[in-house]
Amino acid sequence: MTIQALSPRQQQILDFIRKYTGQHNTSPSLAEIAAAIRVTTKATVAEHLGALEKKGYIRRIPGAYRGIILTEEDEGTVELPLVEVPLKGMVAAGAPIEALSMEETVKVPRKLVPHANREYFALQVTGNSMVEDGIYDGEIAIIESRNWADNGDLVVAQDENNNVTLKYFYRENNRIRLEPRNSRYRPIYPNECYILGLFRGITTAVE
């Protein structure tokens, strides 16, 4: 493959992806790249990622929240290996909904569940409060099971009424704010908040 020259901005983004991936063993989100290079819109980042992909430096998993793969670390497999994870129910990308329990599994790309020593599960998204992050009604959200979160993490949270929702988590002075990514929706301030897991990506069910 002929290596094509990068613009200074493209090189900056590629360097950040390499550094982030090395530190976290997963790729950065569009929002994290935008913050790192100090631009205000994720659309700008997406354009640069498209250029990096065309030039052969990265490839992207369609629909994955952290789906950037550095081609220097890619084995060149056309089809990513699939693994089964439990489908535990539905999660609201809108107003919280009552948690549902299922006894099913779905097949997802292994890239979305990279750590063998961690527990993952899947939830079907319902609602459109996260559409500005490219998370749409009916898609499958892959969740890493954990009971804690840092400010700015995208989490599955459960309130005092056992309702669950997919939102960004922020701890304020004396309350928790759950932030959507749709300007038509307002933040949620639950009286109690339990973290069920950290969002790792989206996919569609594979038969």
N, C-alpha and C positions, 0 to 999 in steps of 0.2 A: 504494500500500500504506500502510495506517495503521500508524505506528510505535507499538509497544506499550512501555510503561515496563518497565525492568529492575530487578530487585532489586540491592542492592549487590554480592552475590556474582556474579550473572550479569554485571553490568557489569565486575567485576574480571576475570572469565574472558574476556569479549569484548575487553577492553583488552589482555590478555596475548596472545590469539590474533593481534590486529592487530600488536602489536609483534614477536612471534616471526616471523610471516609476512613482515613487512617486512625483518627481519634475515636470514632463512634462505631466503626464497623457497619455503618449504613450510610446512605447518601443523604445530603441535605434536602430540605423542602424548598420550594420556590420562594416562600416567605423568608427563610433563613438566608438564602443566597441574596435576595433583594436587600436584606438588612446588612449583610456583609459588604456589599458593594455600594451601599447607600443610594439605592434607587427606590422610588415610591410605588412602582407598579410591578406586579408579577408578570404582566404581559411583556415587559421589556426583557425580563430574565428568560421567559419562554422563547423569545426571538433569538437570543444569544445561544440558548441550549440547542435550538434547531440548527443554528450554524455550526456548532460544535459537533452535532450528530452528522451533519452532511460532510464535514471534514474528517470524520472518522475517529474522533477522540472519545466520544461517548456513544452509548445507545440508551434508549429509554423504554421502560416497560409501560405500555399504554394503560392508563388508569391508576397506576401505582403512585401513592403519595410520596414515597421515597424510592422512586424507580429509576434512578440514574445509575448506569453501569459504566465504569471506566473500561474502555476497550483493551487497555494494557493489562487489565486483570480478568478479562473475559476469555473464556476458553473457546469462544466462537460457536457455541451450540445454538442452533436455530430455535429449537424448542426447549424452554427451561423445564427442568424436572418438576413434577408435581408431587405434592404431599397432601394428605388428608388432615383436616382440622375439624373439631366439633363445631357444628352450627347450633348455637345456644338460644337463638331467638331473634328478636327484632330490637333495634335501637332507634330512638327518635332523633331525626335531624329536623327538629321543630319543637313543638310543645312536648314535654316528657310524656312517655307512655308507660303503662304497667309492664314490668318485665315478664317475658314469656319464656317458657322452658321447652326445648326441643330435644329429640333424640336422633339427630341426623349428623352427617358429616358433609363437607364440601372439599373438593380438590382445588388447591391454589398453588401458584408458583412458589418454589422453595425460597426464592429471593425474599419473599414477604415474611418468611418464618426462618430466619437464618441460624438461630441459636438453639442447638439441641438440648441445652440445659434449662431452657425457659419454656413456660407454658403459654400457648396461644389458643385463641378461639375466634370464631366468626359470628358476626351479627348482620342481619339484613337491615339496611338503612331504609327508614320511612320518613318522608318529609323533605323539605328543601331549604332548611336553615343553613346548610353548609355549601350551597351551590357556588359561592364565590371562591371556594377552595377546590372546586371541581368534584365535589362529592354529591351524588345525585340519588334521588329516590329509587329504590330497588336494587342498588348495588350492594355488594358484600364487603363489609368492613372487617379487616383483620386486626385483632386486638392482642397485645401482649399483656398477659394477666399480671397485675400488680395492684397494691393498695395504697400507693402514694403517687404524687405528681409534683412537678416543679411549675412555677409560674410560666404560662405560655404553652404548656403541653396540651395536646388535643387528646381528650380522655373520654371514656365512658364513665359517667357519674350516675349514682343512684341517690335519690333524695329520701327524706324521712317517711314517705309514703310508698317506698319501693318502686317508684317510677324511675326510668332510665333515660338518659339523653346523651348525645354525642356533641360535645362543646369544648371550647378552649377554657382551661382552668386558670383562674387568677385568685390569689389569696390577698384580700385587702385588709385594712386595719382590724375590723371585727366581723368580717363576713367573707363568704366565698362568692365570686362572680363567675358564672358560666356564660361564655361569650359565643354567639353564633357568627357565621360568616355570610350573612345576608342582611342588607341594609333595611329590609322590611321587618326584621325581627329584633326584639329588644333582649338584653341580657337577662339571665335568670339568677335570682339570689335565693338559693334554698336555705331553709332553716338548718338542715343537716345535710352533709354531703359525704358520700362514701365513694372512693375511687375503685372502680372495678378493673380498669385496664387502660393501657396506652395505645392509641391508634397507630398502626404501622403501615397501613396501605388499604387500597380498595381494589377489588377485582370483580369479575363476574363468575358465577359458578361454572365449573368445568365438568361436563358429563364424563 
